[in-house]
Amino acid sequence: MPRELRRIIFKNSEIQRAFNMMTSGDLPKFTDGEIISFQTAEEDPTKVRIEYQNFNRDDRSTCELSIANLGAVLVNYCLKTHIVLARNAKKTVKIADNMVALQLSIET
C-alpha cells in the first residue's frame, strides 16, 4: 500500500511565534529573546533542548521540553495560521541540522 509523506519545515522565528500563540502556562514563552537552536537532548531522546538569546542580557539560556509538547505547539500553530494538516495523518516531529519539521505520513 503506498504511503504519502509530507514535511513542513519551520524557521526558528515561526516556532517562536508558535510558542507565543499558546495559552498554556506550562510552555515557555520566548518574548524576551530569540530562539537560536534546537537539538534532541542527549540523555533523553524524547526531549528537545531549545537554546535562546535573551535580549536584555548577553548570555544564552536553554530549556527542555518533550518532543510531544513541541509537536502540539506546531500543530496548534498550523491550525491557527491555516496550514492544512490531514486529520488522519500520523504526525511526528523531526529535528536535524538545527531545523524542526512536522512530518505527516498517510497510508493511501
C-alpha positions in Angstrom: 0.0 0.0 0.0 1.5 3.4 -1.0 2.3 6.0 1.7 2.2 9.8 1.3 4.9 11.7 3.2 4.8 15.5 3.7 7.3 17.5 5.7 6.7 21.1 6.9 9.9 22.8 7.9 9.7 25.7 10.3 12.0 28.7 10.7 13.1 29.5 14.3 11.1 32.7 14.2 7.9 30.7 13.2 8.5 28.3 16.1 9.0 31.3 18.5 5.7 32.8 17.2 4.0 29.4 17.7 5.1 29.2 21.4 3.9 32.7 22.0 0.5 31.9 20.5 -0.1 29.1 23.1 -2.2 29.8 26.1 -0.9 27.0 28.3 1.1 28.3 31.3 3.4 25.2 31.3 5.1 26.1 28.0 7.9 28.6 27.7 7.4 32.0 26.2 10.2 33.5 24.2 9.0 37.1 24.2 12.2 38.4 25.8 14.7 36.7 23.5 15.3 34.9 20.2 15.4 31.1 19.6 18.9 30.2 18.3 19.0 26.4 18.1 17.1 23.1 18.6 18.6 19.7 19.4 17.5 16.4 20.7 18.6 16.0 24.4 21.5 13.6 24.6 20.4 12.0 27.8 16.7 11.6 26.7 15.8 11.3 23.0 12.1 12.1 23.8 13.1 15.6 24.8 14.3 18.6 22.9 16.7 21.3 24.1 16.0 24.9 22.9 18.7 27.5 23.2 17.8 31.1 23.1 19.4 34.5 23.4 17.9 36.9 25.9 17.5 40.5 24.5 18.3 42.1 27.9 21.4 40.1 28.6 24.4 38.8 26.7 24.0 35.3 27.9 22.3 32.4 26.3 19.8 30.2 28.1 18.4 26.7 27.4 15.1 25.0 28.3 14.0 21.4 27.7 10.6 20.1 26.8 9.1 16.9 25.4 9.0 16.4 21.7 5.3 15.6 22.1 4.8 19.2 23.6 6.7 20.7 20.7 4.5 18.7 18.3 1.4 20.1 20.0 2.7 23.6 19.6 3.4 23.1 15.9 0.0 21.5 15.2 -1.7 24.4 17.1 0.3 26.9 15.0 -0.7 25.2 11.8 -4.3 25.3 12.7 -4.2 29.0 13.7 -2.3 30.0 10.6 -4.5 27.9 8.3 -1.7 25.5 7.2 -3.7 22.4 6.2 -3.0 19.2 8.0 -4.6 15.9 7.2 -6.6 14.8 10.2 -5.8 11.1 9.8 -2.1 11.6 9.2 0.5 10.2 11.6 2.3 13.3 12.9 5.9 13.2 14.1 8.5 15.9 14.9 11.9 15.6 13.3 14.9 17.6 14.5 18.0 17.6 12.3 20.7 20.2 11.4 19.2 22.8 13.8 15.9 22.6 11.9 12.5 21.4 13.1 10.0 19.7 10.9 6.5 18.4 11.3 6.3 15.2 9.3 2.9 13.8 8.2 2.5 10.3 7.0 -0.7 9.0 5.4 -1.5 5.4 4.3 -3.4 5.6 1.0 
